[in-house]
Amino acid sequence: MARTGKFFVVACLLAGVFIPALGQTTHQPFLQDVAALAQAQAAAAAKAAAQAQAVAASAQKLLDELSVATLLNAASAASAQAQAAAQAVAQAAARAEAEAKAMAAACAAASAQAQASAQACAAAAAKAQASAQAFATACASAQAEAQASAQACAAADAEAAAAVAAIVKACAVAVAEAEASAAACAAASADVQAYAKATAEALARAEAAAYAQAQAAAAAVAAARAEAAACAEAAAQASAFAKAVASANAYAKAQAAASAQAYSQARDTAQVVNQRIRDVLPCVTVVGEIGGTVEAVVTAVAKASAAAQAAAQATARAEAWALAQAEAAAAAQARAEAQAAACAFAYGQAQAAAQAVAQARAKAEAEAKAAASAMAVAYSSAQAQAQACAAAYAEAQAVAAAVAKAIASAKASAEAEGRAIASACATAQASASAMAQAIATAKAKAEAQAAACAQACARADASAKAMASAVAAAKATAEASASAAASAYAKAQSAASAMSTAVAAAVAQAQAQAAAAAAAAATAQAEANAVAAAVSAASASAQASASAAGTFGSTAYAQAYAQAEGFAAAAVLARAQACAQAAVQAQAAAEAAASAYAAAQAAAQAGVQAVAQATAEAQASASACVAAQAQAEAQVAVGVAAMAEAITQAHAAAYAAAEAAVSAYVQAVACVEVYASAQAEALAHARAAALAQAQAEAHVAVHVQAAATALARAAAAAYASATAFAGAQASAQACVRALATAEAEAYASAQACAVALARAEASATAAAEARVRAAAFADACAEALAQAQAMAQACAGAAATASTSVEVVPNIEANIRTFIDPNCLQPTCEQYVPTAPTTPGCPATREVAWDFGQVTAGSSVNTTKSFPADLTSAIASLGVVDAARVSSTLPAGLSFELILGSRQGRLQGTVPRDGGRWTIVYNLLDRNKCPVIRLTISVYTVTTTQCPQLTGLKWDFGEVNTGLHLLTTKAIPSADLSRFRSAGIARVTTISSNLPSGAALNLDLTNGVGILTGTLPTAGANYEVLFGLFDARNCELFRYSVSLRTPVATRVPDLAVQIVRVAVEKVCEKDYSHLVTVYWQASGGTAPIYVGPVSLVYPNGTTQALMGSFPASGSAGVRASLSSGGKVTVRVQANDAAGRTKTAEQTVELETCLQMGIIGPIIVRPLGYTLEVYARRQVMVTPGYEELKVPVRVSGETEDRVTPFTGTFTAGSTITLRFPGRIAGGAYGRGPLYYDEWVGDATTPTRKTGTWDARREYYSITVTMSAKVKIVIWYQDIIG
């Protein structure tokens, strides 16, 4: 401003000197204009202060209305619920542990009794037999091990040779790779330009994709909200079903209690009736027949009572299952609502990210400039590493010769030990044959009883372990879930506190900036008032001076007035400058207040989202705790019953085994000793052979390790060479590494937009899945209700049967007293003396096992299978007519039905996600109600034993363009994604890929997309990437093949350029003599093509070049310095993206300049400033931009000017420049992005955005000419 004032005073003085010569007699005052400008600045400052105050008020309102208390209360309640459930599980675990210890003690006592007797006999025989078998197995194993050791020695020799040879070969490959890296360093320099171009195009594509993805996210928001509403309806339905199941359970319990009471009454009544009948009837036979009838009635009542109890238990399980499903439906509803909220949040992120993509391009393109300078250093490093690779290759060849010698002695030792083992085994077998024959009889007798005892104890132990394992798993789940709930609650509290702190700080900053804006506005107003006062005083003083000098309108009057006004102008302009500075400060404070308010809004939104997410996690953990509690209690009840039954059977078997204890012991001991001695000798030889094998393998490992070390050095050198190449590519890969930063900064917006869209779609998909799960849970509740109602009806029927049967018992006694005369039976009883029981006893129970097969963990099943052939045959031969369930370890949610009539079994329900193995035991009864078959049915999952069969899937990713892909995403097919999520995929691994180096395809199952990054250089290529998808057990469930391809390349036409016309203008100025304008046209080549440099070759051979990157069709002016005239050669060079060049030349004649000695007139111009206007496009070659010829309409003019141009405009005037919204260039034209402005002597521009008129499709810029101004508007290629 000081320089401007001085310039103004000097201009005024010069005007005062020349005015008399021109005869001027008037003067126009200018200080009033300065005062008006100061008042305008003060008004702008006041407006900015008012805006800042409004922003501060909005920020305070946001802080006052911010509250997450409801979410925190929900998280606290969920945490408390989880802790209570965890304590209940711990109590169940303690009970299970106590029952298991009691069972172990009882089983230990039974085993001690059985093994003191049964194993003294059965174990003597079994030990002898087992020793013989173990010895035979050990001998065979020892012989096999010795033979295997000898074979392993030979294999080790071959393996070592192959391994070392492979390493030597790999060293050779490393040498070749290092040399290739050195060569690639040189080639990388040529790739920089193409890579930078591809980067710019990819960023532009990402910008268009970001805006499209933001619109897609909006659609996902609507879908997610609809799914959340449907999920809430399903959850309400599931809750209603669960309440109905609870009512049915209460009714079933009441009926079961009634049937139990009827059974007790029937048993007591039967005892009384039997005693009365014995007193009345003298005949034992008749009394027995009648007593059997009474006992049959009591048995029927007992069966009815047992059936009622079983039905009541099934109803209780159905209630627990229905409650769990209802809770799961409620959780699914909460998840759907959370996903809908997350979808809306992701939509907001997508919108914000889409707006930021355009600003990223400039930085990404600028990063590519620094690429070329690092190439030379990297090339020399790669050459040095190639020499290191060659040295390591020589060392690996030396190691290969030392491997075979170390193995020969180990191989001979192993073969000798194998022969010794065969001899020892043959001798011991001959000695033990006689003793084995002597104990065969005792062994057969003892073996059955010992096996029975062992089986009983094994069943008891298995039941205890299963119970302990299930309860421990439930306890661990409950404790983990409780801890997770507490952690989530703490996380919610922390997020709420952090949110409050951040919002309060932002509000305080907004208020402080509002106060600063107000202070600056006051300062501006004061300075404006001072300017007005100074102008008034100066005007009065100037008028007085002028009046003293002469009359108004005279030359003396005008000169005196101008001189006085000029002396007062310095003080006025100083005040005006202070006013402008205060206005700028007020505007800056208002913008800072708005920025602080935006930060407060962002912090509030992020905080509420974090608290909501933590609350949902706490509620989910609490639900898991409740489910674990129910599972633990059910497992304890089932396990205790199974252990009691097994212990009873163990005691019976142990007692029966005591009779066969002594006879076989002595013979067995002697036999065992013989076997043990021979076995020890054989094992010693086997260990010696194994030691020889180990020594051979150790030699192999040592030498292979040595070769591997050489390979590692070679690989390290090759890697260092490749690293040097990668460093050389740091420029060419400024679009990879510098673009990693420009992706994180410049391209974070594009990625965030894609991720936000993926999250929005994933949230919508998750909401839909939650709705499907909620509907499934509601259906499961309905099924549980139907099952509970059926079981309740069964309980009622059983209770009615029991009650009716109890009433029959007294009637039997009454009928006997009425119809039977004891005196009449006396002769019959004396004549009939039975010699054998009238009713034969029940045959021995036959054990039959049925492997029902495996089911998938977490799936819903409804499977019916026919009886296996052996079970069908046994049922037919033994006359089975009925079945009674003895026990079942099926979890809640699974049920099994045995259908004797159709010889089938049916399994239905939902399999737990953690899997397991379960058994159902039935007694199959014949017509005499004898348990002729004990049927054990097994159902299991593969969760803890083996992985399921691998499933292969394919996905056609489609056709993708060649060149750079920063973030090309496509949605995974919904059918495949649903299968992956339902299977619980926890890890994705790339198994194989034929993508070129630097390109990668990844699967993001969370967002449901495939992401392609890197460069695909080859056209018409087909690629395949094979993924392995693993669950939490590290089982590979899916092998996923993803294929993609690039379009077939078309033939690139030859690069050509021609000079269309050369125009010469003779200027004859001091700096140059002629202006030579060259017009050219370039075509063909690999896009993009550009022209540069444009050169003039003078007659003496010197060359003058105009450097730059010009469009394929255009013109440029070159200032020639050849006053003497002569012929010059005009040369134009065309370039394409593949590095090819083409040159065109034309000769023109320059006329001689005649020097004239005429001095021109002295011209006095009004005070004004220069405006320079340029239009450019960023490119990745020196100087970093391309000058564009763009028509520009200047306000107040009727004809367009073409950039670049320069003009002079009146000081203080406002100029509006109107640029076209689309110009020729690129595939779809070019459009304006932003502009840079230099004011005065500024060296750093200010980046600004103009005004876009969508209706007229032009871009306008307004400039105030307070100093000289330079404007550069930047255009970019339009994508799509």
Phi, psi and omega in degrees: 000321179298318179296322178297317180297316179298318180298322180296316180297316179299317179299319179296318179298316177299320178298323179294329179288316187272344183299316179300322182296328182272351177079025180287144181232005180230162178219135180260114180297149181235347184294332179296327177294322178296319179297318179297319178298320179296319178297323178295320178296319179297320178296320178296321178295319179297320178296318178297321178297320179296319177297320179296320179296321179296318179296318180298321178295319178297320179296318179296322178296319177300317180295320182291326184272355185284124180203134176233027184298321182299315180296319180296321178296319179297319179296320180296316180297318179297321179296317179296317179300318179297320180296319180296316179296321178297320178296320179296321177296320178299320177297318178298321179296320179297318179297317179299320180295319179296316180296321180295320178296318179297317178298318181298319179296314181295318180293324178296320178296315179296320179294322179298317179294317183290321184278344171284338181244300184297316180284341171294334178253295183297320181290330177298309178293316181296323180295318179297313179296316180296322178297318179298314180294317180296322180294316179299317179296317182296319179297312180298319180296318181296318178297317180296320180295319179296316178296318179297323179296318179296316178295324180295325177299315179295320179295325180297323179299310181295321181296317181297316180299316181295318182296315181294321178297320178296322180294318178300317179297320179296324177299318179297320177297320179297320178300314181297321180294320179297317179295323179294324178296320179298319178292325181292332177300319180292322182286337184297330181299323181289339183276350187300312184297314181296321182295318179297319178298316179298324178299312181299316180295320180296319178296321178295318176299320179297324179297313179297319180296325182297316180294322177294321181293327177298320178293320178297324179297324178298318178296322179296325179300313181298317180297318182296320180294322178296318180295323179297320178296317178296323179296320179297321179296317179296322180296319179296320179295318179298321179296320179296317178299319181298320178295322179294322177296320179300319178297317178297323179296316179300317179296318181296320178299319180296317180292323178295320177297321179296319180292323177296319178295323179295321179296317179298318179295318181297319181296316179295318181295321181297319178299317180295316182295317179300318181295320179293323180294320177299324179290328184276316188261133181275345189268122182295323182297312181295319179300319180296317180298313182293319178299323177297321177297317179296317180296325177297321178296316180298319178298319178298320178295319180298317179296318178299319179295317179297319179297319179296319179297316179297318179296322179295318178297318178297322178295320178297318177297321178297323178296314180299319180296316180296319178298317179297319180292322178296318177296320178296322177295320177297319177297320178297324177297314179299319179295319179298317179295319178296321180293324177296318177295318178297325179296318178296320179296318179297326177298317177299317178299319181297319179297314181296320182293323181298324180290335184270352185294320185298323181291344183284335189295319185299316181293320180298321180289325179293326180297330184289343181297324187279007188288315192294332188293338184270359188293317187294316180297316181295326181294316179295322178297318180298322179295319179297319180292330177296322177294321177297324177299319181296321178296317179296327179296320178295321179295319180297324178294326179291324180293328186299332184282346188263004189277313192295328186296325186286348187265337191299313183295323179295323179295318179295318179299317180296322179293322178295319179295326177296321179293321179296323179296317181299319180294315181295321180294320181295319180297314182293326181293322179293321181291328187272350185297319183294316182292329179294326180291327185289332185256009183296318183295313180295326181297316182298321182289317185282336188296319183297314183291320179296320179297320180298316180296316181297319179297318180297312179296323179296319177297318178298315181294320179297319178297318180296315181295317179299317179296314181296319181296316181296317181293319179298319178297317178296321179295316180298318179298316181295315181296318179296319180293321178297317178297320179295322179296316178297318179297319179296322178296317178297321179297319179296317179298317181297317180297319180296317180296316180297321180297314181299316180298314182296317181294318180298319179296318180294321178296317179299319179295318178299318180294320179296318179293326177296319178296319178297321178297319179297317180297317179295323178297319179297318178298317180300317180296320179297317180294323178296318177298320179296320178299315181300317180296317181295320178296318180298314180296318181295320180296317179297316180295319181295321180294321179295317179296319181293318179297324178291331183279328182182184180278160181295132180096348178278163179295318180297321179298313182296318181295316181296319180296315181296320181294317180293320179294325179294320179295328182275349186293328183300313181295320181295315181294326177299315177296320180295323178295318178298321178298317180296319178298317179297322178297318178298319179297320180297317180296318179298319179295321178297317179295321178296321178297317178298320179297319178296321179295319177298320177297321178297317179298316180297317180296320180296315180297314180296321181295315180297320178298316181295318180295319180296318179296316179297321179297316178299320178297319180296317180295319178297319179295321179297318177299319178298321178298316181297318178297319178297323178298312180298318180296318181296314181296320179295319180296324179296315182298313181294317183296319181297317180296316181295322180293322181298316181295318181294322180295321178300315180294325179296319178298318181296316181293323180296320180295320182290336184279349187291338186287339187249036195275323198266324197297327187262354190297312186297314181297322182295321181297317181296318180297318181296320181297318179298313181297319183296319181297314181292324180294320180298319179297316180296319180294324179298316177295321179296320179295323178297318178296320179296324178297319178297319177298316181298321179297319178297316180294325178296317177301317179299314183298318183297312184289322178295324177297320179297317178294322179295326177297317177297319177297320180299318179295319179295318179295321179298317179295319178296322179294320178297322177295317177296325178295321176298320177297319178296323176295323177295327179279000181301337175274307176297329177264021167297339174272007173237300178279308177294334173280343172295322174286319180288339170284320180288328177258294184295321185250007174301327181293315180296316180295318179298324179293316179296316180295320179298318176297315179299320178294320179297314179294320178296320178296318178296317177297317179297322177297319178296317178297320177298321177296318178297316178297318180298318177297319178296319178297321178295318176298319178298321177297321178296318177298318178298323178297316180297317179296317181296319179295320178296317179294324178295319176296322177297318177301316181296318178296318179296320179296320179295318178299316180297318181296318179296318181295325179297322180291338182288327187301309178298329179295326178299315180297319181297318180295321179297315180296330184279317191256346184250127176261117182301326181292326179292331182279347187299311179298320181298317182294328180287325182284328187262114176240106183293141179256350182206159178300141181284335180243121180293155180283166181285142177288171179293142180285136181259130180273126178228134179247141179231114176275100183292338177112180184261153177234163182272130179299133177083002184262165173262131185236151170207079191246132176240127180232148178280156179299144172294164187298318182293325178290318179299318180295318181295320179298318181291318184287330183262000175068045180287132180235348183209165180219145177228127180287132180264313182202163178204137176250016180297142178284166175299135182104344176245138177222151181230137180235127177263117184252094184293323185301318181258009180054054182220161171231141183236128176246128180213155181129200182244128180278133178301149181293329182278356174070190180153189178228132186227154179229148174233129183246130178237146164261122178265124190253145174268191184295336178271012182063024177273134177285087184280338180224134170252108187262122177249119183253131182247133174228137185205160172250173181261017186299315187256358185246314184205162181273148179288172181293141183290140178248130180261132179229157179228149177219125176271104180294336176100189182270134179234155182285154171286163181104198187277135174240108179279320182199073178267114184243147173219145182286135174294138179309136187299324180296316179294316182297322178296320178294320180296316182290321180292332179278354178072045179295127183249342185209140177238127182235136175279118182274315179207155180200135174253021174294150179293161180302135181095348177254148182209146174238125182235154177253127175249093183290334180297315180264355176071037182225157167256137187239121178255127177228160177100190187249131173249100188276339192261129176275151178067027181257151176246134182233153176219133176239127184251124182248146169251129182248121188244148175266189184293340178273006184066028175267130176280111183266328184227142170248108191254115180259120180246123182246146176211167185207160176249151182292154180290134183285146175261159182294132180273122179292159181293145177287133180217150177213142176220148176272115184284316183200150174233121179251132182243128177241120179279118184255315179056044174270175181295320185278329181206159186258325184222150171251112182259114180257122184252132176245132184223168176216121178245149181207172179075198178071185179265121182295148359274151176250150179212165183245139176156144358278166172254124191234154169241130177252115183281166181302331181276003177096350178287153184238134174246120186245139172259105185278155178147175177242107185254157181294166183296330177235119182180199181209162178207146178256133179243127179276112182266144177243086180212073183297331182283352180079173179138182181267135174235151179257124176268127184234131179235130179246130177256146182225147174237177186291340179275001179091003179280151180228154177214138185238141175235144182227152175205139182261137179227158181256129176256131181282155180284141178271133175262124183279124180250139182259037182263129178269126182285171181289155176277123183247128176258114182262151176293158182296126180203172181233157183268138175241120176252133184232128178230153171234127187221163173227132182289135175226166185260029174231158181300134007270014178101358179208163177239127178288135181246145175265105185234129176287133183231131176261122178266137182301137180088357181245155182256350180239148179285145167260155182245131180289149355278147177213162180229140178214156178249132184229154183299139179299136180084352181283158179251125184245132176248126178252130182244116182257150177291145180283343179211132176235169181289150178135151181067191182283325185234019181094180179229147180228158180288145181249305178195180177221154177253141183231126172253128180243130179066227181265020182298139178260343179244129184280163171255124182274128184225166178242130180279193182253127182260124176257100185293328183290314180270350179058053171222163187240117187248147179230133179248129184234135173259124187275071175270349177196181177292143187228140173237127182241130172235113177263133185257126175256154176223158179293138176275128182261128177075000000 
